[in-house]
Amino acid sequence: MKISIVGSGYVGLVTGISLTTLGHKVICIENNKDKVFTINSAKSPFYEPGVDELLKKAIKQGLLQATDNLEESVLDSDITIIAVGTPTVDNKTDLTAIGAASEGIGKALVKTDKYHVITVKSTVLPGVTEKVVKPIIEQYSGKTSKQYGLCMSPEFLAEGTALNDALNPDRIVIGQFDEKSGREFAKIYKKTSSPVIFTNLWTAELTKYAANSLLATLISFSNEIARIAEATGKIDVLEVWKGVHLDKRLSPINGKTRISPGILKFILSGCGYGGSCFPKDTKALAAFADELGEEASLIKSVININNTQPQRTLKLLKDVLGKDLNGKKIAILGLTFKPETDDLRESPALPIINELLNEGAIVVGHDPRAYKEGIPDQLSKLNITLADSPEEALKAADGAIIVTSWKDYINLTPKFFKENMRLPVVIDARRIYDKNNFTNAGIIYKGIGL
Ligand code: NAD
């Protein structure tokens, strides 16, 4: 089949590449001309493991191309997927890009009588596909609902493992306006064995928010328990999680083997969640519940705990260095919101750095990926030094905070910190080090939940 995808970010491009492996021909529509050029040069505009290799292959096979010509691409395809950004601004989802994409698709469809399916893959609140996307498409295409297909199929990929997630989806949720829409869209997954769930449009939309909010809730719950553990002065929360994780309902025993499900990574304490999804989606869902007259007090607490977790991290530093951080040199190891991505959106590193700068600290950051292909806006705005290596970041530092659990940091030894830092103060906000190993080696070691 021929599939056009509007928006070539993490979701659009990775979805496009994965669809080429099923034999489909994909046109990636992107209004950022630099990204179009980069993709057509067989290079991913962002870092995601494995994407460059498969993109090269897809382009070589003639199965994928990028363009900024939306009309031509829609008319040249059977299905159009919308994968543009849906940021949350002032607790409201900004639907500008969704509206523009729907308008462009509608304007193209006015020129054809062929049955065309439009599928929203961007994360949108319940009702948006039916109440926003559908009227815009019909206004500009002049078509009525049965003359075209409309679906909402949320994307569950996670950055860092996006390609594998898209190539082997654990589930495909297809919200359909009517049966024909869903049936036609589901044809693109004919060659996969992943379970497909058909729902109405609204259910598919809420499924995505429920999935993200559940994971965010586990993280904030873990951080609340960490706060309680810290307050006792007698408990290391890591030991608590070991005991909790071994519950066979969380890590089932299959014969003699213990399965360690991915969910356990979310039942761990740290400096909080970030990224382009959890923060914006939890905020949007809470605001949506308010509009419906529902309190959503749990989700609001999840957000509140997460918003205050960077300060909790800094408190650990101040417990050692004192309240006055003016002139103190602090190294931040890890700037991205999680390892294996170059994405800085809503990374906890940003509020931590801002607070340090407000207090007069000198901040040196290091990240293996965040500024490898040029310094992104979020970092260029900050008055910090970006180091080429962890060693350079730690040189003569009065304290170091581990914000992202990159592999590059996991193997750093206490000796390495001691040799480079002026004061060997390590705040392990991801609990990647052995506390005894570090403490016995003379490091002043503090961690979340310790
Ligand atoms: P992104 O910002 O990386 O990519 C969006 C792309 O769309 C950008 O390149 C932008 O230039 C382009 N664009 C915007 N308007 C356009 C238009 N009218 N025509 C052509 N191109 C246009 O965003 P993303 O991270 O890929 O997320 C996209 C959607 O998927 C969001 O709704 C997000 O919530 C959701 N989602 C994201 C992830 C993730 O891990 N990033 C996972 C699941 C779902």
Residues whose N, C-alpha, C, O or C-beta is under 5 A from the ligand:
A	BS01	NAD	V6 G7 S8 G9 Y10 V11 G12 I29 E30 N31 N32 A83 V84 G85 T86 A97 A100 A101 K121 S122 T123 E155 F156 L157 A158 E159 S276
